[in-house]
Amino acid sequence: MIMQPVVYILASQKNGTLYIGVTSNLLERVNQHKSGLYDGFTQKYNVKILVYFENFPTMIEAITREKQLKKWNRAWKIQLIEENNPSWKDLSEDN
């Protein structure tokens, strides 16, 4: 299995609750969020729509970007999503 460090943003709906995470297996991790496999923020707030992701060559770079995005204000996060995914389409449905 090829591991690809990724930072991702999930949403509950357009302009809804956002969650930022990092993983080395995006599809598996999104499926875990969608299935409610683990108790936590995404399950509590029904945050399951993959609206944005960025690939990185190393996990250290991905974690650095995740920390940066988490410090951004909400408007910047929404702008980032809408620049890349204006309809807030679930990007996990393409795979």
C-alpha positions as CSV (number, residue, x, y, z in Angstrom):
1,M,0.0,0.0,0.0
2,I,1.3,3.4,-0.9
3,M,1.1,5.9,1.9
4,Q,0.5,9.6,1.0
5,P,0.6,12.2,3.7
6,V,-2.5,14.4,3.4
7,V,-4.1,17.3,5.2
8,Y,-7.9,17.3,4.8
9,I,-10.9,19.3,5.7
10,L,-14.3,17.7,6.4
11,A,-17.6,19.7,6.7
12,S,-21.0,18.9,8.1
13,Q,-22.6,20.8,5.2
14,K,-21.9,23.9,3.1
15,N,-20.6,26.6,5.5
16,G,-21.2,24.2,8.4
17,T,-18.9,22.8,11.1
18,L,-15.3,22.1,9.9
19,Y,-12.7,19.6,10.9
20,I,-9.1,19.6,9.9
21,G,-7.0,16.4,10.0
22,V,-3.9,14.7,8.7
23,T,-3.5,11.1,7.6
24,S,-1.3,8.9,5.4
25,N,-4.4,7.1,3.9
26,L,-7.1,9.6,3.0
27,L,-9.8,7.2,1.7
28,E,-9.5,4.9,4.7
29,R,-9.6,7.8,7.2
30,V,-12.6,9.5,5.5
31,N,-14.4,6.1,5.6
32,Q,-13.7,5.9,9.3
33,H,-15.3,9.4,9.8
34,K,-18.3,8.5,7.6
35,S,-18.9,5.2,9.4
36,G,-18.7,6.8,12.9
37,L,-16.2,4.2,13.8
38,Y,-14.7,6.3,16.6
39,D,-16.5,8.6,19.1
40,G,-15.4,12.2,18.9
41,F,-15.9,15.5,17.3
42,T,-16.7,14.4,13.7
43,Q,-19.3,11.9,15.0
44,K,-20.8,14.3,17.5
45,Y,-21.3,17.1,14.9
46,N,-21.9,14.8,11.8
47,V,-18.8,16.1,10.0
48,K,-18.4,13.7,7.1
49,I,-18.1,15.6,3.8
50,L,-14.6,15.7,2.4
51,V,-14.4,19.2,1.0
52,Y,-10.6,19.8,0.7
53,F,-7.3,18.0,0.8
54,E,-3.6,18.7,0.1
55,N,-0.9,16.0,-0.6
56,F,2.6,16.3,0.9
57,P,5.8,14.5,0.3
58,T,6.4,13.9,4.0
59,M,4.3,13.5,7.1
60,I,6.3,16.3,8.8
61,E,5.2,18.8,6.1
62,A,1.6,17.6,6.3
63,I,1.5,18.0,10.1
64,T,3.1,21.5,9.8
65,R,0.4,22.5,7.3
66,E,-2.4,21.0,9.5
67,K,-1.2,23.1,12.4
68,Q,-1.1,26.2,10.2
69,L,-4.6,25.7,8.9
70,K,-6.0,25.1,12.4
71,K,-4.7,28.5,13.4
72,W,-6.5,30.2,10.5
73,N,-9.7,32.1,11.1
74,R,-12.9,30.5,9.8
75,A,-13.3,32.9,6.9
76,W,-9.8,32.0,5.5
77,K,-10.7,28.3,5.8
78,I,-14.0,28.8,3.9
79,Q,-12.2,30.8,1.3
80,L,-9.6,28.0,0.8
81,I,-12.4,25.5,0.4
82,E,-14.4,27.6,-2.0
83,E,-11.4,28.5,-4.2
84,N,-10.9,24.7,-4.8
85,N,-14.4,23.3,-4.3
86,P,-17.0,26.1,-4.8
87,S,-19.9,23.7,-4.7
88,W,-18.6,22.0,-1.5
89,K,-18.9,18.6,-3.3
90,D,-17.9,15.5,-1.4
91,L,-14.5,14.8,-2.9
92,S,-14.5,11.2,-1.5
93,E,-17.3,10.3,-3.9
94,D,-15.0,10.6,-6.9
95,N,-12.9,7.6,-5.8
